[in-house]
Structure formats: C-alpha cells, structure tokens
Amino acid sequence: MTVPRERTRSVIKAEEFLRQLSRNSELPQDIRSYAKSLLRHYPSAYEIFSLGRLEECLVSDALEDEYRRRVLAFHQPLFSSSLDFK
C-alpha cells in the first residue's frame, strides 16, 4: 500500500526526471519537447507540499483553528475533478 509520503516523493521525483529528459541533448528532439510540454503544467514541489498541508488540515482534528484557517485561506486550487474543458 502506498502512503502519502511515498506518493509525494514519486510526484516530485517525476518532475526531476522530466527535467532531466528535457535537457538531455542525447535524446531525440521529440522526446525532449514532449517532456518540456508536460513540465509546462506540472505542479512544483512547493505546490505539492501545499496540497499536502491542505489535506492534512482537512483530516486532522488536532490542528489549531488559526493554522487551519491560514492554510485554507492561502491555498489555491491545483487540480480538477475532470478533464472536461467546459
């Protein structure tokens, strides 16, 4: 079973891997371009950790109200529940 910390690490490492692919001049141009296009909208490590803080706030009863209020106030949506472009 994958735990949140492992999933977070995988997403952050995937960004690093895409960056390496996009800069590797030994790879064909189409692969480098595709990696660059994926990175254009890929969440940064900061955004991933921000989402983690939000999720931790939503499921924890132990956090103080002021901290929870601040996390919720400063969080910007990162993902959608669909791929529809309506």
All heavy atoms as an XYZ file, in Angstrom:
718
protein
N       0.837     -1.180      0.000
C       0.000      0.000      0.000
C       0.885      1.247      0.000
O       1.830      1.351      0.767
C      -0.897     -0.012      1.236
C      -1.788      1.179      1.336
S      -2.857      0.996      2.773
C      -2.925      2.673      3.292
N       0.572      2.173     -0.861
C       1.319      3.429     -0.940
C       0.779      4.408      0.097
O      -0.422      4.586      0.228
C       1.169      4.049     -2.341
O       1.672      3.117     -3.299
C       1.933      5.348     -2.454
N       1.692      5.033      0.808
C       1.291      6.042      1.786
C       1.546      7.429      1.187
O       2.324      7.575      0.234
C       2.046      5.876      3.127
C       1.691      4.544      3.782
C       3.535      5.990      2.949
N       0.880      8.472      1.713
C       1.018      9.810      1.138
C       2.456     10.288      0.968
O       2.791     10.916     -0.043
C       0.234     10.696      2.105
C      -0.821      9.786      2.646
C      -0.140      8.459      2.789
N       3.318     10.011      1.916
C       4.711     10.463      1.816
C       5.405      9.832      0.602
O       6.163     10.503     -0.106
C       5.451     10.108      3.106
C       6.888     10.591      3.110
C       7.465     10.547      4.478
N       6.825     11.633      5.217
C       6.867     11.770      6.526
N       7.502     10.904      7.252
N       6.261     12.770      7.116
N       5.139      8.558      0.349
C       5.730      7.879     -0.813
C       5.186      8.468     -2.121
O       5.927      8.670     -3.080
C       5.438      6.385     -0.758
C       6.119      5.680      0.392
C       5.586      4.278      0.624
O       4.389      4.029      0.361
O       6.371      3.438      1.082
N       3.885      8.745     -2.146
C       3.270      9.311     -3.350
C       3.819     10.717     -3.622
O       4.134     11.064     -4.762
C       1.750      9.361     -3.174
C       0.998      9.709     -4.426
C      -0.509      9.567     -4.259
N      -0.879      8.177     -4.005
C      -1.323      7.706     -2.832
N      -1.472      8.509     -1.804
N      -1.633      6.447     -2.697
N       3.989     11.507     -2.569
C       4.550     12.849     -2.702
C       5.953     12.773     -3.284
O       6.304     13.506     -4.213
C       4.580     13.560     -1.328
O       3.242     13.654     -0.845
C       5.197     14.939     -1.425
N       6.766     11.881     -2.744
C       8.136     11.714     -3.238
C       8.135     11.323     -4.712
O       8.915     11.858     -5.509
C       8.879     10.663     -2.419
C      10.316     10.477     -2.834
C      10.993      9.389     -1.977
N      12.386      9.282     -2.293
C      12.891      8.653     -3.350
N      12.083      8.082     -4.223
N      14.186      8.596     -3.557
N       7.246     10.420     -5.108
C       7.186      9.977     -6.509
C       6.821     11.114     -7.451
O       7.406     11.239     -8.528
C       6.170      8.840     -6.657
O       6.644      7.682     -6.028
N       5.872     11.944     -7.059
C       5.462     13.057     -7.917
C       6.606     14.068     -8.059
O       6.891     14.555     -9.154
C       4.181     13.726     -7.373
C       3.865     15.008     -8.128
C       3.014     12.762     -7.451
N       7.284     14.356     -6.961
C       8.407     15.296     -7.010
C       9.567     14.726     -7.825
O      10.174     15.424     -8.637
C       8.830     15.685     -5.582
C       7.739     16.571     -4.979
C      10.179     16.397     -5.573
C       7.897     16.853     -3.519
N       9.850     13.449     -7.664
C      10.919     12.810     -8.441
C      10.553     12.724     -9.924
O      11.418     12.811    -10.788
C      11.244     11.418     -7.887
C      11.903     11.449     -6.526
C      13.260     12.094     -6.626
C      13.990     12.085     -5.311
N      15.286     12.739     -5.385
N       9.268     12.567    -10.235
C       8.841     12.536    -11.638
C       9.121     13.882    -12.312
O       9.539     13.927    -13.471
C       7.360     12.184    -11.740
N       8.906     14.983    -11.565
C       9.234     16.297    -12.130
C      10.730     16.393    -12.421
O      11.136     16.861    -13.490
C       8.834     17.416    -11.169
C       9.195     18.779    -11.712
C       9.072     19.905    -10.702
O       9.007     19.632     -9.492
O       9.064     21.062    -11.143
N      11.549     15.941    -11.495
C      13.003     15.963    -11.708
C      13.386     15.128    -12.930
O      14.238     15.531    -13.730
C      13.727     15.433    -10.473
C      13.644     16.340     -9.268
C      14.253     15.724     -8.020
O      15.002     14.716     -8.131
O      13.984     16.236     -6.920
N      12.756     13.976    -13.076
C      13.042     13.102    -14.207
C      12.658     13.762    -15.534
O      13.427     13.732    -16.505
C      12.302     11.771    -14.034
C      12.532     10.795    -15.140
C      13.793     10.262    -15.377
C      11.492     10.396    -15.951
C      14.014      9.356    -16.411
C      11.692      9.487    -16.980
C      12.959      8.970    -17.205
N      11.496     14.393    -15.569
C      11.081     15.098    -16.787
C      12.053     16.229    -17.120
O      12.364     16.466    -18.289
C       9.660     15.643    -16.633
C       8.546     14.614    -16.687
C       7.219     15.239    -16.269
C       8.450     13.996    -18.075
N      12.548     16.934    -16.114
C      13.536     17.992    -16.354
C      14.822     17.421    -16.958
O      15.389     17.997    -17.881
C      13.858     18.738    -15.058
C      12.792     19.684    -14.670
C      13.239     20.764    -13.725
N      12.051     21.382    -13.189
C      11.228     22.166    -13.868
N      11.484     22.449    -15.117
N      10.156     22.675    -13.309
N      15.260     16.292    -16.422
C      16.461     15.647    -16.959
C      16.240     15.246    -18.411
O      17.117     15.452    -19.256
C      16.832     14.428    -16.121
C      17.372     14.770    -14.747
C      17.578     13.528    -13.897
O      17.275     12.411    -14.294
N      18.095     13.734    -12.696
N      15.074     14.670    -18.702
C      14.772     14.282    -20.085
C      14.758     15.497    -21.006
O      15.299     15.456    -22.115
C      13.417     13.584    -20.166
C      13.292     12.198    -19.555
C      11.865     11.694    -19.687
C      14.261     11.231    -20.196
N      14.150     16.582    -20.546
C      14.012     17.763    -21.399
C      15.351     18.413    -21.708
O      15.481     19.114    -22.700
C      13.070     18.777    -20.752
O      13.675     19.395    -19.639
N      16.362     18.177    -20.888
C      17.678     18.807    -21.066
C      18.729     17.877    -21.663
O      19.855     18.307    -21.920
C      18.179     19.315    -19.712
C      17.311     20.416    -19.151
C      17.758     20.807    -17.776
N      16.911     21.868    -17.245
C      16.738     22.105    -15.971
N      17.362     21.377    -15.063
N      15.956     23.084    -15.576
N      18.380     16.627    -21.854
C      19.344     15.638    -22.332
C      19.488     15.725    -23.853
O      18.648     15.240    -24.607
C      18.908     14.238    -21.913
C      19.940     13.187    -22.235
O      20.822     13.391    -23.052
N      19.820     12.043    -21.586
N      20.562     16.324    -24.295
C      20.766     16.519    -25.737
C      21.044     15.214    -26.483
O      21.033     15.198    -27.710
C      21.908     17.512    -25.969
O      23.100     17.025    -25.400
N      21.267     14.127    -25.770
C      21.473     12.837    -26.426
C      20.153     12.181    -26.826
O      20.154     11.230    -27.609
C      22.263     11.905    -25.497
C      23.671     12.403    -25.214
C      24.417     11.523    -24.231
O      23.933     10.412    -23.909
O      25.491     11.949    -23.779
N      19.044     12.689    -26.314
C      17.730     12.147    -26.657
C      17.189     12.836    -27.906
O      17.542     13.982    -28.190
C      16.751     12.367    -25.500
C      17.024     11.577    -24.229
C      16.082     12.014    -23.119
C      16.883     10.085    -24.484
N      16.293     12.161    -28.634
C      15.674     12.796    -29.803
C      14.886     14.050    -29.394
O      14.336     14.122    -28.284
C      14.729     11.719    -30.338
C      15.236     10.438    -29.780
C      15.874     10.775    -28.472
N      14.826     15.007    -30.296
C      14.150     16.274    -30.028
C      12.686     16.088    -29.643
O      12.176     16.790    -28.779
C      14.262     17.206    -31.234
C      13.601     18.552    -31.032
C      14.203     19.342    -29.883
O      15.399     19.323    -29.669
N      13.351     20.040    -29.138
N      11.982     15.126    -30.271
C      10.560     14.948    -29.956
C      10.351     14.507    -28.512
O       9.390     14.929    -27.865
C       9.883     13.994    -30.948
C      10.459     12.601    -30.948
O      11.669     12.440    -30.700
O       9.690     11.650    -31.199
N      11.251     13.707    -27.968
C      11.135     13.277    -26.571
C      11.411     14.459    -25.643
O      10.687     14.684    -24.670
C      12.081     12.100    -26.271
C      11.588     10.854    -27.021
C      12.180     11.836    -24.763
C      12.481      9.658    -26.914
N      12.443     15.240    -25.951
C      12.748     16.419    -25.135
C      11.607     17.425    -25.177
O      11.221     17.990    -24.150
C      14.055     17.062    -25.593
C      15.264     16.210    -25.220
C      16.558     16.869    -25.580
N      16.725     16.810    -27.026
C      17.363     17.691    -27.760
N      17.918     18.747    -27.208
N      17.478     17.547    -29.055
N      11.032     17.615    -26.335
C       9.910     18.551    -26.467
C       8.684     18.068    -25.699
O       7.977     18.865    -25.070
C       9.533     18.737    -27.930
O      10.563     19.385    -28.610
N       8.445     16.767    -25.750
C       7.296     16.220    -25.025
C       7.492     16.386    -23.521
O       6.559     16.781    -22.807
C       7.078     14.752    -25.401
C       5.805     14.182    -24.833
C       4.576     14.802    -25.050
C       5.823     13.019    -24.078
C       3.413     14.279    -24.539
C       4.658     12.492    -23.559
C       3.452     13.125    -23.784
O       2.297     12.612    -23.256
N       8.688     16.124    -23.025
C       8.981     16.328    -21.604
C       8.771     17.791    -21.224
O       8.174     18.094    -20.182
C      10.396     15.880    -21.280
N       9.228     18.707    -22.067
C       9.032     20.140    -21.800
C       7.556     20.500    -21.776
O       7.115     21.297    -20.940
C       9.746     20.984    -22.857
C      11.240     21.014    -22.705
C      11.874     21.827    -23.823
C      13.379     21.662    -23.814
N      14.021     22.341    -24.927
N       6.780     19.926    -22.689
C       5.349     20.245    -22.724
C       4.638     19.721    -21.480
O       3.712     20.368    -20.979
C       4.700     19.699    -23.998
O       4.566     18.299    -23.950
N       5.058     18.571    -20.972
C       4.464     18.048    -19.739
C       4.841     18.914    -18.537
O       4.027     19.149    -17.646
C       4.909     16.605    -19.495
C       4.381     15.565    -20.480
C       5.039     14.216    -20.222
C       2.868     15.455    -20.379
N       6.053     19.409    -18.527
C       6.512     20.254    -17.423
C       5.806     21.603    -17.383
O       5.722     22.229    -16.317
C       8.028     20.473    -17.526
C       8.884     19.307    -17.080
C      10.325     19.519    -17.523
C       8.796     19.129    -15.582
N       5.319     22.056    -18.506
C       4.685     23.376    -18.580
C       3.568     23.514    -17.546
O       3.355     24.572    -16.973
C       4.140     23.624    -19.984
C       3.632     25.029    -20.195
C       3.298     25.309    -21.651
N       4.493     25.204    -22.474
C       4.641     24.400    -23.522
N       3.654     23.621    -23.907
N       5.756     24.366    -24.211
N       2.836     22.441    -17.297
C       1.712     22.487    -16.360
C       1.909     21.549    -15.167
O       0.967     21.313    -14.415
C       0.414     22.139    -17.080
C       0.132     23.053    -18.226
N      -0.204     24.377    -18.051
C       0.176     22.849    -19.567
C      -0.383     24.933    -19.228
N      -0.144     24.034    -20.163
N       3.108     21.041    -15.014
C       3.385     20.107    -13.920
C       3.467     20.874    -12.602
O       4.061     21.948    -12.538
C       4.707     19.381    -14.179
C       4.811     18.062    -13.458
C       4.347     16.898    -14.039
C       5.350     17.993    -12.177
C       4.428     15.688    -13.386
C       5.426     16.786    -11.513
C       4.970     15.640    -12.115
O       5.042     14.452    -11.443
N       2.867     20.347    -11.530
C       2.926     21.059    -10.252
C       4.345     21.087     -9.688
O       5.084     20.107     -9.787
C       1.992     20.263     -9.351
C       1.938     18.909     -9.957
C       2.129     19.090    -11.437
N       4.701     22.224     -9.114
C       6.022     22.352     -8.488
C       6.032     21.622     -7.145
O       4.970     21.281     -6.601
C       6.342     23.829     -8.256
O       5.478     24.356     -7.258
N       7.218     21.394     -6.610
C       7.338     20.774     -5.288
C       6.595     21.622     -4.255
O       5.901     21.090     -3.380
C       8.802     20.605     -4.911
N       6.710     22.940     -4.362
C       6.005     23.828     -3.435
C       4.490     23.587     -3.494
O       3.816     23.509     -2.459
C       6.319     25.293     -3.763
C       5.522     26.249     -2.914
C       5.932     26.557     -1.617
C       4.345     26.813     -3.387
C       5.183     27.416     -0.822
C       3.594     27.667     -2.600
C       4.019     27.962     -1.316
O       3.268     28.795     -0.529
N       3.943     23.460     -4.699
C       2.504     23.225     -4.846
C       2.097     21.870     -4.285
O       1.039     21.737     -3.664
C       2.096     23.339     -6.313
C       2.184     24.756     -6.844
C       2.036     24.837     -8.346
O       2.568     23.970     -9.066
O       1.375     25.797     -8.793
N       2.929     20.870     -4.494
C       2.640     19.534     -3.962
C       2.618     19.567     -2.442
O       1.710     19.025     -1.795
C       3.662     18.506     -4.479
C       3.537     18.356     -5.996
C       3.513     17.162     -3.781
C       2.190     17.864     -6.465
N       3.622     20.209     -1.829
C       3.660     20.297     -0.368
C       2.485     21.125      0.156
O       1.929     20.823      1.217
C       4.987     20.870      0.109
C       6.146     19.929     -0.098
C       7.295     20.374     -0.706
C       6.089     18.613      0.312
C       8.376     19.520     -0.903
C       7.146     17.743      0.118
C       8.302     18.195     -0.487
N       2.094     22.166     -0.585
C       0.941     22.976     -0.196
C      -0.327     22.128     -0.183
O      -1.144     22.219      0.748
C       0.792     24.149     -1.159
O      -0.355     24.893     -0.861
N      -0.488     21.316     -1.196
C      -1.640     20.422     -1.251
C      -1.594     19.422     -0.101
O      -2.622     19.113      0.508
C      -1.686     19.701     -2.594
C      -2.892     18.823     -2.860
C      -4.186     19.614     -2.767
C      -2.773     18.174     -4.228
N      -0.416     18.941      0.224
C      -0.261     18.036      1.364
C      -0.681     18.689      2.669
O      -1.368     18.083      3.494
N      -0.264     19.957      2.864
C      -0.672     20.681      4.081
C      -2.187     20.830      4.140
O      -2.805     20.661      5.192
C       0.001     22.054      4.136
C       1.446     22.004      4.551
C       2.009     23.397      4.813
N       2.053     24.238      3.625
C       3.023     24.212      2.730
N       4.047     23.377      2.865
N       2.988     25.014      1.679
N      -2.792     21.151      3.002
C      -4.241     21.292      2.963
C      -4.923     19.980      3.344
O      -5.827     19.956      4.181
C      -4.699     21.738      1.577
C      -6.213     21.799      1.384
C      -6.830     22.879      2.259
C      -6.550     22.021     -0.069
N      -4.490     18.888      2.738
C      -5.102     17.595      3.042
C      -4.920     17.224      4.503
O      -5.842     16.700      5.131
C      -4.526     16.512      2.136
C      -4.996     16.647      0.704
C      -4.500     15.519     -0.191
O      -3.726     14.656      0.286
O      -4.880     15.506     -1.361
N      -3.745     17.498      5.051
C      -3.509     17.211      6.462
C      -4.439     18.036      7.353
O      -4.934     17.546      8.358
C      -2.047     17.457      6.818
C      -1.127     16.420      6.205
C       0.340     16.817      6.206
O       0.681     17.933      6.671
O       1.155     16.001      5.744
N      -4.687     19.277      6.972
C      -5.618     20.128      7.729
C      -7.035     19.586      7.663
O      -7.775     19.630      8.648
C      -5.598     21.555      7.196
S      -4.284     22.553      7.838
N      -7.429     19.107      6.505
C      -8.800     18.645      6.323
C      -9.105     17.375      7.111
O     -10.253     17.164      7.502
C      -9.087     18.423      4.838
C      -9.080     19.684      3.968
C      -9.270     19.308      2.508
C     -10.141     20.668      4.422
N      -8.107     16.551      7.340
C      -8.363     15.277      8.024
C      -7.968     15.279      9.493
O      -8.251     14.325     10.199
C      -7.660     14.103      7.306
C      -8.166     13.963      5.885
C      -6.160     14.245      7.349
N      -7.343     16.338      9.972
C      -6.862     16.364     11.347
C      -7.769     17.191     12.251
O      -8.139     18.311     11.925
C      -5.446     16.932     11.398
O      -5.021     17.038     12.741
N      -8.093     16.627     13.398
C      -8.835     17.372     14.414
C      -7.878     18.043     15.388
O      -8.279     18.889     16.170
C      -9.753     16.436     15.204
C     -10.859     15.870     14.338
O     -11.287     16.557     13.398
O     -11.288     14.738     14.617
N      -6.603     17.667     15.337
C      -5.639     18.126     16.326
C      -5.055     19.501     16.022
O      -4.497     20.128     16.904
C      -4.503     17.109     16.440
N      -5.163     19.962     14.794
C      -4.551     21.241     14.435
C      -5.341     22.410     15.000
O      -6.572     22.380     15.049
C      -4.449     21.366     12.915
C      -3.544     20.343     12.246
C      -3.643     20.463     10.735
C      -2.114     20.523     12.689
N      -4.637     23.444     15.391
C      -5.300     24.635     15.933
C      -6.092     25.346     14.845
O      -5.742     25.319     13.662
C      -4.281     25.575     16.567
C      -3.247     26.088     15.585
C      -2.178     26.928     16.247
O      -1.368     26.363     16.996
O      -2.192     28.134     15.998
N      -7.151     25.983     15.242
C      -8.055     26.647     14.290
C      -7.357     27.733     13.476
O      -7.635     27.903     12.297
C      -9.252     27.240     15.026
C     -10.219     26.176     15.492
O     -10.178     25.050     14.948
O     -11.016     26.460     16.407
N      -6.449     28.505     14.103
C      -5.776     29.587     13.383
C      -4.897     29.035     12.259
O      -4.881     29.567     11.152
C      -4.941     30.438     14.342
C      -4.216     31.587     13.672
C      -5.131     32.591     12.987
O      -6.325     32.664     13.320
O      -4.638     33.316     12.097
N      -4.150     27.975     12.537
C      -3.321     27.352     11.497
C      -4.197     26.833     10.362
O      -3.924     27.075      9.183
C      -2.482     26.215     12.084
C      -1.662     25.489     11.052
C      -0.505     26.056     10.540
C      -2.067     24.250     10.561
C       0.252     25.404      9.574
C      -1.319     23.593      9.598
C      -0.164     24.166      9.115
O       0.571     23.519      8.156
N      -5.263     26.158     10.704
C      -6.177     25.611      9.694
C      -6.771     26.741      8.847
O      -6.850     26.644      7.630
C      -7.283     24.820     10.368
C      -8.276     24.216      9.385
C      -9.289     23.390     10.084
N      -8.631     22.135     10.453
C      -9.219     21.159     11.109
N     -10.449     21.267     11.492
N      -8.558     20.060     11.391
N      -7.185     27.836      9.487
C      -7.749     28.968      8.772
C      -6.748     29.545      7.780
O      -7.080     29.842      6.638
C      -8.188     30.048      9.766
C      -8.910     31.212      9.111
C      -9.148     32.360     10.083
N      -7.908     33.016     10.478
C      -7.191     33.839      9.692
N      -7.591     34.102      8.467
N      -6.085     34.407     10.122
N      -5.485     29.672      8.193
C      -4.453     30.223      7.307
C      -4.170     29.310      6.121
O      -4.026     29.780      4.991
C      -3.167     30.478      8.089
C      -3.258     31.668      8.978
C      -1.963     31.928      9.659
N      -2.092     33.027     10.595
C      -1.094     33.505     11.299
N       0.105     32.980     11.193
N      -1.295     34.496     12.128
N      -4.070     28.030      6.381
C      -3.814     27.085      5.281
C      -4.946     27.150      4.267
O      -4.715     27.228      3.063
C      -3.618     25.645      5.813
C      -3.638     24.640      4.671
C      -2.318     25.536      6.589
N      -6.170     27.140      4.742
C      -7.318     27.198      3.843
C      -7.386     28.532      3.092
O      -7.720     28.577      1.913
C      -8.613     26.960      4.615
C      -8.792     25.551      5.179
C     -10.015     25.499      6.077
C      -8.873     24.522      4.083
N      -7.039     29.615      3.760
C      -7.115     30.934      3.135
C      -6.085     31.115      2.024
O      -6.357     31.766      1.019
C      -6.931     32.018      4.196
N      -4.903     30.538      2.187
C      -3.827     30.751      1.223
C      -3.726     29.674      0.157
O      -2.972     29.808     -0.792
C      -2.483     30.903      1.939
C      -2.380     32.188      2.697
C      -2.397     32.191      4.075
C      -2.290     33.396      2.024
C      -2.314     33.379      4.780
C      -2.204     34.591      2.715
C      -2.223     34.576      4.106
N      -4.489     28.615      0.296
C      -4.399     27.520     -0.674
C      -5.114     27.889     -1.971
O      -6.228     28.392     -1.965
C      -4.999     26.238     -0.107
C      -4.864     25.099     -1.046
N      -3.685     24.423     -1.217
C      -5.743     24.546     -1.907
C      -3.849     23.492     -2.131
N      -5.080     23.550     -2.559
N      -4.452     27.648     -3.088
C      -5.039     27.851     -4.414
C      -5.316     26.482     -5.033
O      -4.499     25.572     -4.899
C      -4.068     28.620     -5.318
C      -3.757     30.008     -4.820
C      -4.971     30.906     -4.857
O      -5.728     30.904     -5.820
N      -5.176     31.662     -3.797
N      -6.445     26.308     -5.711
C      -6.743     25.005     -6.329
C      -5.628     24.563     -7.278
O      -5.088     25.365     -8.037
C      -8.031     25.267     -7.104
C      -8.658     26.445     -6.431
C      -7.505     27.281     -5.957
N      -5.289     23.283     -7.206
C      -4.236     22.717     -8.057
C      -4.776     21.753     -9.091
O      -4.219     21.615    -10.165
C      -3.211     21.977     -7.197
C      -2.381     22.827     -6.257
C      -1.500     21.945     -5.385
C      -1.541     23.800     -7.039
N      -5.847     21.051     -8.773
C      -6.369     20.020     -9.652
C      -7.865     20.182     -9.842
O      -8.537     20.855     -9.066
C      -6.061     18.623     -9.092
C      -4.614     18.293     -9.059
C      -3.893     18.385     -7.878
C      -3.941     17.916    -10.207
C      -2.530     18.105     -7.846
C      -2.584     17.628    -10.190
C      -1.885     17.719     -9.002
N      -8.363     19.513    -10.867
C      -9.784     19.495    -11.178
C     -10.299     18.059    -11.022
O      -9.510     17.114    -11.050
C      -9.982     19.957    -12.627
O     -11.307     19.780    -13.025
N     -11.592     17.911    -10.893
C     -12.165     16.579    -10.769
C     -12.496     15.962    -12.128
O     -13.048     14.871    -12.204
C     -13.424     16.631     -9.905
O     -14.380     17.479    -10.504
N     -12.147     16.663    -13.220
C     -12.378     16.124    -14.563
C     -11.411     16.737    -15.554
O     -10.705     17.688    -15.236
C     -13.827     16.387    -15.008
O     -13.958     17.740    -15.381
N     -11.406     16.199    -16.755
C     -10.587     16.750    -17.829
C     -11.428     17.521    -18.841
O     -10.927     17.948    -19.874
C      -9.828     15.634    -18.545
C      -8.766     14.924    -17.725
C      -8.112     13.813    -18.543
C      -7.736     15.888    -17.216
N     -12.723     17.675    -18.538
C     -13.599     18.434    -19.421
C     -13.210     19.893    -19.419
O     -12.901     20.479    -18.382
C     -15.058     18.303    -18.966
C     -15.569     16.882    -19.109
O     -15.025     16.134    -19.943
O     -16.505     16.521    -18.379
N     -13.222     20.511    -20.579
C     -12.828     21.905    -20.726
C     -14.050     22.784    -20.951
O     -14.127     23.517    -21.903
C     -11.831     22.062    -21.873
C     -10.561     21.315    -21.643
C     -10.313     20.119    -22.286
C      -9.610     21.804    -20.757
C      -9.142     19.433    -22.074
C      -8.431     21.121    -20.526
C      -8.193     19.930    -21.190
N     -15.008     22.683    -20.071
C     -16.260     23.443    -20.201
C     -16.146     24.768    -19.528
O     -15.438     25.026    -18.653
C     -17.420     22.658    -19.605
C     -17.659     21.364    -20.354
C     -18.770     20.605    -19.700
C     -18.957     19.272    -20.419
N     -19.965     18.469    -19.824
